[in-house]
Amino acid sequence: MHQPVRYSIILAVTLTAAACSSSTSERIAAANMRSGTPQSAAGQAMPQSATPGEPRIVTPRQRLQCVPYARNESGIQIRGDAWTWWNSAAGKYQRSSSPAVGAVLVVKRTSRNRYGHLAVVTHIVNEREIIVRHANWLNKGRIHLDTPVRDVSSKNDWSSVKFWYTPGKVIGRSTYPSNGFIYPSSVQSAAR
């Protein structure tokens, strides 16, 4: 099957599913997909062999939050603020301190980051660096694509991370505590 046809089919199925959603954020995510914003279909892990592009920020037609974006990108059906995802995933999804393509990185809430944050892994560079897609990182509702994230934890367990600062073209100065990674069902079966 040709790539454009395959992506059109995936997009049509995703849009149909999103249109049935009762969430305003999910309807906005679906509208942004129609606008040509690069996104994967829900539950479809991006291939690890794909080479990431330059880190960049795209502006969707309507602002997005990280939660509906991560849910749409990963297919993980959890609701609530980003920081609640880790505990909500217990018993439903596999959780790990190891990244996997398609998994969601869960950043803990802090006094500066009171809702936490979610990012979807699209590529593993090495044991200490991954590439992610995420929304609303700089609080403007935009989508950040091909963003490097570095594990800066002393135990190499992804409990402390730094995100690439795209406007400055440099790894950010701030360190963020994280819980780890939630694997969607498609990754769980491959990880076992």
N, C-alpha and C positions, 0 to 999 in steps of 0.2 A: 504494500500500500504506500503511496507517495506520502511524504511528510506533511504537505499542506492539507491533504484529505484527512489524514490521521488526526492532526491537531484540530481541524474543523469539527470532526466527530467528537473528540474529547471536549472541546469548548461547548458544543451544543448540549451534550449530556450534563456538563457542569452547570451551564446556565439554566437548564430545565430544573435541576435539583435546587439550585439557589433561588429560583423564582418561587418555589413552594415554601421557602423559609418564612417564618414569621418575624424574624429579626430584621430591623432596619439596617443594621450594620452589614448583615449578609446580603441584603438587597443592594446596598451600596457597593459591596465587593463585586457582585455580579455585574452591576452597571459599569464598574471600572474595567472588568474583563472585556465587556463589549467595546470599550473605548480603545482596545488594543494594548492595554497595560500588560506587559509580559508576566504571566503567571502560569503555574502548572495546574493540571486538573486535580481536584481533591483526591487524595489517596494515591496519586501517582508520583512515586519518588523520582527525582531527577537522576539521571544516570551519573555515576561517580566519574566516568571517563570523560564526561563533557568538560571542556575547558572553560573556566569562568572568564567573564569579560572584565573590563575595568570597573572598579566600584563606581556606582552612579546612583543618582536619586531621580525618581520620576514622580511627577505630580498627577495623581488621578483626578477624574472629574469632581469627585467629592472626597473629603478627608476620610482616612481610614485609621482605625486603631489596630494595635498589634494582635489582639485576640481574634477578631473575625478573619483577619488576614492569615494568621497561622492556622486557624481551623480550616479555612478554605484550601490553603497550600498543602497541608499535611493529611487532611481527612480525619484528624483526631476530633472527636465530637465531645469536647468538654466546654462548659460554659463558666463564666465568672471571670474576675480579674486575673491577670497573668500570674500573679504570685500564688493564687489558689490552685493552679493547674497541677502542681506536683502532688499534693495530697489527693486531689480529685482523681488523679490517674491511678492511684493505688488500687490494685485488684482488677483494673479494667485494661490497662496498657502496661507494657513492660517499661521499667525505668532503669536508667543506667548512668554511670559516670563516664561512659565511652560514647563518643559521637558516632552517628551513622547517617548516611544520606537519607533524607526524608524525615529524620527525627526533629523534635522541637526542643531547643535549648530554653530552659526556664530560668530566668534571672529573678532572684529574690527581691522583695521590696526592701527599701531602705528609707531613711528620713528624706533623702533627695529624690528617690524613685518609689513613691508610695504605692504604685499599682504593680510593680514588677515589670517584666518585659518578656516577650516571646520572640524567637527567631527560628526559622526553618533551615536546617542544614542542607546545602545543595552540593557541597564538594568537601572532601577531606584532603587537605594539603599535606599534612604530616601529623604526628601524634600531638603536636602542640598548636596547630592552627587549622581552622576550618573556614569555609566560605558559607555565608548565610544570605537569606532574603528576609526582610522584616519591614514592618510599617510603623510609622509614627515615632521613630527613634529620636528625632530632634523636635518632637512635639508640634509638628506642622501637618500631620496626617499624610505625609508622603511615603512612598515605597522606596526602600533602599535595596538595591540589587547588587549581587556579587561583593558583599561586604566581608572582609576578613575579620575573624574573631580569634584572639590569641588566648590560650590557657596560660595564666601567669601564677597558678597555684604552686605552692612549694612541693606538693606531693604528686603533681602531674595528674590531678583528678578532676579538673575542670570546675573546681569549686570557686575559682576566682578568675574572671576574664576581663579582657579589654577589647573594645570594639574599634574598628577603623573609623576615623573621623574623615568622611568623604570631602567636605568643603576644604579642609586643610591638607588633604592627601597624606595623612599620617596616622599611625596608630594612636588612639586616644590616650590621654593622661589618666583618666579615671579608671579605677578598678571596680568591678561589680561582682558581688557574691552570686553564685548560681547554685541551684539544686542539682542540675545535671540535665539529662536528655530523656524525653518521652518518645518511645518508638510507636509509630502507627502500626496497625495490624499487618500491613504489607511488609514492614521491616521486622516485626516480631517473629514471623515465621522464618525469615531468612537468618535471624540472629540466634535462633535456638540450636 
